Amino acid sequence: MNRLLPFIVIIALLMPIVLKAQLKSYTFEDIDSLQKTEPKPILIFIYTDWCNHCKHLQYTSLKNKAVSEILHQYFYFLPFNAEEKRDIAFAGTKFSFQPTGIQTGIHELAIKLGVINGVLSFPTLVLLDKAYKPVWRYSGYLNAKELKTVLNQFSAKQ
């Protein structure tokens, strides 16, 4: 036990640093109450489980410490699987999953938020203002530096 004590102490000391670096995310169900207490813009990350570019964005750019800090301070971050099957109420409207085949489909909310020039592709980032109006959409991968630049532009408008 005495041999484990130094490791336990190190883990205990590092835990707050590790936890702080993790990106806090929310759900559509959280947003209304959060906006009432502390209004912030919302960054929605629309992805699918099969999308490799989505995974790359999630595990690189969105895990970047500087990006995480900006998101935590100035935005509500909301990851959204475009193939989510449950109904979602958002901004006073109920949205549902729409099957397109036997095992496939797309959520209405993904279409509503993420379509750019008539096309929904993945990943898509959507920035909503405090009143849930889209102010920016981007489809494709952004590296951490590019994402940080975009977030800084919109956080400066606060």
N, C-alpha and C positions, 0 to 999 in steps of 0.2 A: 504493500500500500504506500509506503514511503517513497518508492520509486515512481509511483503514478502522480504523486502530489505536484511536482513541477509541471507536468503536462496538463493537469487539471487547472492549475493557476494560469498557465499560458492560454489555454482555451477560454477560460473565463474572461481574461483580459482582452482577447481578440474578438470575442463574440459581438460586442457592440459595434465594432468596426465592420465586421462581416455583415451584420444585420442592416447597418446603415447603408451599405453599398447596394443592397438589394432594392430593386425598383418596386415601389408600392403601386399596386394596381387596384382598380375598382370595377364594379359591374354597373350595368345600366340601372339596376334597381337601387344602387347607392347614390346615383348622381343627383336626383331631385333634392334629397335631404342635405347633401353636401353643399349644393348650390345655395340653399337657404341660409346655411351657417357661414360659409366662406366661398363666395362666387369666384370661380376660376375658369379659364378656357379648358377644353377637354381634348386630349389627343387620343384618337381611336386608332388602334393598330388592327386592321382587318387582315386575317390570315386563314390558312387552312392547314390541317395536319400533314398533308402530302406535299406541301410547297417547300422546296429546298431554299429558295431565296427568302422566304418568310423565316425559316429557322436561322438562316445566316444573319438576318437583320435582328432577330430576337436575341441571339447569343453573342453578337458582337456590338453593334451600334447601341442597342437598348440596354446592354449591360455595362456600357462605358460609364465610368464614374462621373465624369462631367455632365454627360447627358442625363444620367439618373438624378443628379443634384438639381439640374434645371427643371426637369419634369416634376420632381418632388416639391420644389419651392413654388413654381408658377402655374402648374397644370394638374389636372386629374388625368391619369393615364388609364386607358381602358382597352385591354386586349379583347378582340372579338373574333371567335371562330365563325367564319362565314357559313359553315355547315352545321351550326348549332341547331338542334332540333326543338328546343323549348320555345314557347311563346315569350315574347319580351314586350313589356310596356315601356315606352319611351316617349317623352314629350307629348303625352296625352293620347298616344296612338298605340294600338296593339299590333305587333308584327309577328309573323309566323314563318316557319320553315316551309319552303315550297319544293316538293319532290320534282325531280327532272328525269328520274329513272327508278329502277328497282332499289338501288342502294345509294343513289345520289340525289343531290338537291342543293338549294341555296336559300339562305335566310332573306326574307324581304328587307330586313333592316340593313343587311350588307349591301343590297342593291340600292336602297334609298340613300345610304351614306356614301358608298364607295364608287359608284359609276362615274367614270370620266370619259367624256366624248362617246357615250353610249356603250362603254365597255367596262366590265368589272374584272380586274386582274389582281393578282396577288404577288407580293404584299401591297396593301394600300394603306397609306396614313391619311387620316382626316382630322383636321383641326376645327373644332366648333368653338364659337365664342360663348360667352356666359349665357346667352339667350338661345343656345343650341343651333345657331345658324352656321353653316359651313363657311369658313374663311380661307381655307387652303386644303387642297387634296394633292396627293402624290402617289403614283403607282410605280413600284419598283424598289430597288435597294438603294438606301442612302448609307454611306459610311458614317462613322461617329462624328467626324468633323463637319460633314454636310448637314447632318441632323442637328448638331449643336448650333450651327449658323442659323438654320430655320427657326429653331426654338428661341434663340436669343432675339431674333427679329420680332417674334410675336410676344415674348415676355416683356420686351421694352415698351410695348404698346399698352401695358397694364396701367 
